[in-house]
Every structure is written in structure tokens, then in C-alpha cells.
Amino acid sequence: MLDKAGIRIAQGQVIACERIEGVNDNMCKSHYHDFYELYYLERGTRYHIIRDSVFQLNAGQFVIYAPYVMHHSYGAEDVSFKRLLLYFRPSEMESAELANAIAETVGIYTLDPANQRSIHRLLEMLLQEEECVPPSPYKDEYMHSILNVLLISILRQKSHHIQQITKLRQTLISQVVDYIHSNYAEDITLDTLSKQFYVSPYYLCREFKHYTNRTIVQYINVTRIMNAQRKITETDKSITEIADLSGFSNLTHFNRVFKQYSGYTPTQYRKLAKHGSIPSP
């Protein structure tokens, strides 16, 4: 599904809002971006993977993602949903104190009905301004102001909480995901993981796919490529060195997997980064 708000952000907009309806719109891999995301679910049920945990999001709840936090969402087959997405650059927050407070509140929010309606109304105001054609006078200033009212309203609520689903089995998957994130540069195999966590390979594969919507190999590759992208954009290390540091002993294999998940070769990705036109991961 086309992410119009994401395109606007990539084109230089600092705040973007969009309503999306869909069914079977499941992300095939985790991603991150250099801006904040507020995902408000208006209808349906979705599952969100935030770093190494799986959460259930129900209608009326919302989640805040900070920049560079790996995440993705998915839902049950043939279950429709509707969501409001809000993207904003960290620079749009009114103060350093507000920015610091928001950075510490990544997770799922559950509010009482009155405050839920208040948050939803502010998001609607941002969406209406976004969709106004031609743009209203002082559009940027208006959206900036409403955004900060929204964020302050969220921080004033004391009832938000992060709700983790199916704690018993999820504990295993969280531990496996955490292990992958901590050891992605090492040689990780299904056999290694099953011995590490004292479960059969079949059980581990089945549970991992159920709770993350991907295979273990896919998750390992995504984790390695995401870390490789950071090294490509933030260091001057050679592509060969980055491949090795990211868990790939074979450069050809690294190039192939990198292009599979990013759409570019590592060299192309570095050139795009140097020209400031790096695509959203």
C-alpha cells in the first residue's frame, strides 16, 4: 500500500498525516526511519513488533515509534482495519524537554474514552489541514501548533500503558529476537538458536513465524541489513568490512541480500546517502 505521508516526508515536509484503510496489508520486514511515527488504529486489530517485543493494538489505541526504532505491523488474514498515520520530524517539537519526554514514551497507549476522543480529534484536525486544497494560509504553522498540543496532551495522560500479548510464549520469542539483535554479526543458525533456548527447531520456527510474521532467516537478514545500512551511512568503513561486521562472510551474498531487502546495492546506497537522497529503509 502506497505510503503517501512517507513520500511527503521524504520530499521535505516536516509533518505529514494520512488515513489508510486496508485488508491483508502486512509488512514483510521490519524497518525504521529518521522521524517519529504515531499510528492510531481506528478500526480492527493489528500486531506490532517493536524492537524485540510483540504487541496487540486494538481500535482506539495508538503507538508511538521513535526514530531508528525497528518495527513493523501485521494483522490476521482477511481482517480489515483503518488507521491514522502521523509522521513528524524531531525538530518540530517545541522544546528539548518535550522532545526528551516523547523519546521515553515509545509504546502502546490506552486512554479513557474522553481522552481517546480528544487525541483522535487533534489527529483529525491535522489530517484535514493536510488534505486541504489549495493549502490554507499558514499551514505549516498551524500543523506545528496542533502537533505540539497533541504531544503535550499525550504526555499529560497518566493511564497509558504498554500491553504485551501472550506473555508465556512471547517471552521465548522476545529472548530469541533479543539474541539475534545482540549477535547478528556472529554465525546464527536455527540449530544454534534451538540449542540456546532448549526448544526443538520445528517448535521455534512455528512460534517465531506466528508472532513475527516472518521466518527466522528473514528476521536475521533484515537485522543484519538494517545494521549494515547504519554503518554505510554513518561510517567510512569499506563495503567489504561492513559486510563482515554485519554477519556476512561472503561479499557476493551480502550484495545480493542487501539489494533484495533495500532495492539497492551497498555501493548505490552509499552514493544516495552522500547526496542526501537516501531512501526510507
C-alpha positions in Angstrom: 0.0 0.0 0.0 1.4 3.4 -1.0 2.6 5.5 1.9 1.7 9.0 0.8 2.7 10.6 4.1 6.1 8.9 3.9 6.6 10.3 0.4 5.8 13.8 1.6 8.3 13.5 4.5 10.9 12.2 2.0 10.2 15.2 -0.2 11.0 17.7 2.7 7.7 18.0 4.6 8.3 18.0 8.3 4.8 16.9 9.4 2.6 14.6 7.4 -0.7 12.8 8.1 -2.7 10.2 6.3 -5.7 7.9 6.8 -5.4 4.4 5.4 -7.9 1.5 5.1 -6.9 -2.0 4.1 -7.0 -5.7 4.5 -4.1 -8.2 4.4 -1.8 -5.2 4.3 1.1 -6.8 6.2 4.7 -5.6 6.2 7.1 -8.2 5.0 10.0 -6.9 7.0 10.9 -4.5 9.8 12.0 -1.0 9.0 13.0 2.2 10.7 13.1 5.9 9.7 14.6 9.1 11.0 11.4 10.7 12.1 8.6 9.9 14.6 5.5 7.9 13.8 2.2 7.9 15.6 0.0 5.1 14.4 -3.7 5.4 15.6 -5.9 2.4 15.0 -9.5 3.5 14.2 -10.8 0.0 13.4 -9.7 -3.6 13.6 -6.8 -5.3 15.4 -3.2 -5.2 14.5 0.0 -6.7 15.8 3.1 -4.6 16.2 6.7 -5.7 16.6 8.7 -3.0 18.4 12.3 -4.0 18.6 12.1 -7.4 20.3 8.5 -7.5 21.6 5.1 -8.2 20.0 2.1 -6.0 21.0 -1.6 -6.1 20.2 -3.1 -2.9 19.0 -6.9 -2.5 19.2 -9.3 0.1 17.9 -8.9 3.4 19.9 -5.3 2.6 20.8 -2.2 4.1 19.3 1.5 3.5 19.2 4.5 6.0 19.0 7.7 5.0 17.3 10.8 7.0 17.9 13.4 7.5 15.1 15.6 4.4 14.3 13.4 2.0 16.2 12.9 -1.2 14.2 9.2 -2.1 13.8 6.5 -3.5 11.6 2.9 -4.4 11.8 0.6 -7.1 10.5 -2.9 -8.4 11.0 -4.9 -11.6 10.8 -5.9 -12.8 7.3 -8.9 -11.0 5.8 -9.5 -8.7 8.8 -10.0 -5.2 7.6 -8.6 -2.2 9.5 -8.4 1.6 9.4 -5.6 3.7 10.8 -4.4 7.3 11.0 -0.7 7.8 10.5 1.2 10.9 11.7 4.8 11.4 10.8 6.9 14.3 12.2 10.5 15.4 12.4 12.1 15.7 15.9 12.8 19.4 15.1 9.1 20.1 15.2 8.8 19.6 18.9 8.5 22.9 20.8 11.2 22.3 23.4 14.0 20.0 24.4 12.0 19.0 27.5 9.1 17.9 25.3 11.4 16.0 22.9 13.1 14.2 25.8 9.7 13.2 27.3 8.3 11.9 24.0 11.5 9.9 23.3 10.8 8.0 26.5 7.2 7.1 25.7 7.5 4.7 22.8 4.9 2.0 23.1 1.2 1.3 23.0 -1.2 3.8 24.5 -4.6 3.0 26.0 -6.6 6.1 27.2 -10.0 6.5 28.8 -12.8 7.3 26.3 -12.8 11.1 26.8 -9.0 11.4 26.3 -9.1 9.0 23.4 -11.7 11.2 21.6 -9.5 14.2 22.3 -6.4 12.7 20.8 -8.4 11.4 17.8 -9.9 14.9 17.2 -6.4 16.5 17.1 -5.3 13.9 14.6 -8.4 14.7 12.5 -7.5 18.4 12.6 -4.0 17.6 11.3 -5.5 15.4 8.6 -8.0 18.0 7.5 -5.3 20.6 7.2 -3.1 18.1 5.3 -5.8 17.4 2.8 -6.9 21.0 2.3 -6.6 22.0 -1.4 -5.3 24.6 -2.0 -3.3 24.7 1.2 -4.7 27.0 3.9 -2.7 30.1 4.9 -0.1 29.4 7.5 -0.5 25.7 7.0 3.0 24.8 8.4 2.5 27.0 11.5 -1.0 25.5 12.1 0.2 21.9 11.9 3.2 22.7 14.1 1.0 24.1 16.7 -1.6 21.3 16.6 1.2 18.7 16.7 2.6 20.2 19.9 -0.8 20.4 21.5 -1.3 16.7 20.6 2.1 15.6 22.1 1.5 17.6 25.3 -2.0 16.1 25.6 -0.5 12.6 25.3 2.1 13.3 27.9 -0.5 14.6 30.4 -2.3 11.3 30.3 -1.2 9.0 33.2 -3.2 6.0 32.1 -1.2 4.9 29.1 0.4 1.5 29.3 2.3 -0.9 27.2 0.4 -4.2 26.8 2.3 -7.3 25.9 0.3 -10.2 24.5 0.6 -13.9 25.3 3.4 -13.4 27.8 4.4 -17.0 28.3 5.2 -17.9 24.7 6.1 -14.3 23.8 8.9 -14.4 26.4 10.6 -17.1 24.3 10.3 -15.1 21.1 11.4 -11.9 22.8 14.5 -13.7 24.0 15.3 -15.1 20.5 14.8 -11.7 18.9 17.0 -10.1 21.5 19.6 -12.7 20.9 19.6 -12.0 17.2 19.9 -8.3 17.7 22.9 -8.8 20.1 24.6 -11.4 18.0 23.7 -10.6 14.4 27.4 -10.3 13.4 28.0 -13.9 14.5 27.1 -17.2 12.7 23.5 -17.7 13.8 21.7 -20.9 12.6 18.4 -22.5 13.5 20.3 -25.2 15.3 22.2 -22.7 17.3 19.0 -21.0 18.4 17.2 -24.2 19.3 20.1 -25.4 21.5 20.5 -21.9 23.0 16.8 -21.8 24.1 16.2 -25.6 24.7 13.4 -26.0 22.2 13.0 -28.1 19.0 13.8 -26.4 15.7 10.2 -27.1 14.5 8.6 -25.5 17.5 10.9 -22.5 17.3 10.2 -22.0 13.6 6.4 -22.3 14.1 6.2 -19.9 17.1 8.6 -17.4 15.6 6.6 -17.2 12.3 3.4 -16.9 14.2 4.5 -14.0 16.4 6.7 -12.1 13.9 5.1 -12.9 10.6 8.4 -14.0 9.1 10.9 -16.8 9.2 14.0 -16.8 11.4 16.3 -16.5 8.4 14.3 -13.5 7.1 14.5 -11.8 10.5 18.2 -12.4 10.8 18.8 -11.0 7.3 16.6 -7.9 8.0 18.5 -7.2 11.2 21.9 -7.6 9.5 20.9 -5.3 6.6 19.4 -2.7 8.9 22.7 -2.6 10.8 24.7 -2.5 7.6 22.7 0.5 6.4 23.5 2.3 9.5 27.2 1.5 9.1 27.1 2.6 5.4 25.6 6.0 6.2 27.4 6.7 9.5 30.9 5.4 8.9 33.6 5.4 6.3 34.3 1.7 6.5 34.6 -0.2 3.3 31.7 -2.3 2.0 33.7 -5.5 2.5 34.4 -4.5 6.1 30.8 -3.7 6.7 29.7 -7.0 5.2 31.9 -8.8 7.7 30.8 -6.7 10.7 27.2 -7.3 9.7 27.5 -11.1 9.8 28.2 -11.9 6.1 31.3 -13.8 5.4 30.7 -13.7 1.6 30.7 -10.3 -0.1 28.6 -11.6 -3.1 26.0 -12.9 -0.7 25.9 -9.7 1.2 25.4 -7.7 -2.0 22.6 -9.9 -3.1 20.8 -9.9 0.2 21.3 -6.1 0.7 19.7 -5.4 -2.7 16.9 -7.9 -2.0 15.9 -6.0 1.1 16.7 -2.4 0.2 16.3 -2.3 -3.6 19.9 -1.0 -4.0 23.4 -2.4 -3.9 25.5 -1.3 -0.9 27.6 1.0 -3.2 24.4 2.6 -4.7 23.0 3.0 -1.2 26.2 4.9 0.0 26.1 7.2 -3.1 22.5 8.0 -2.4 23.3 8.8 1.3 26.2 11.1 0.3 23.8 13.1 -1.9 21.2 13.3 0.8 18.7 11.3 -1.2 18.8 8.1 0.8 15.5 6.2 0.6 13.5 5.4 3.6 14.6 1.9 4.8 
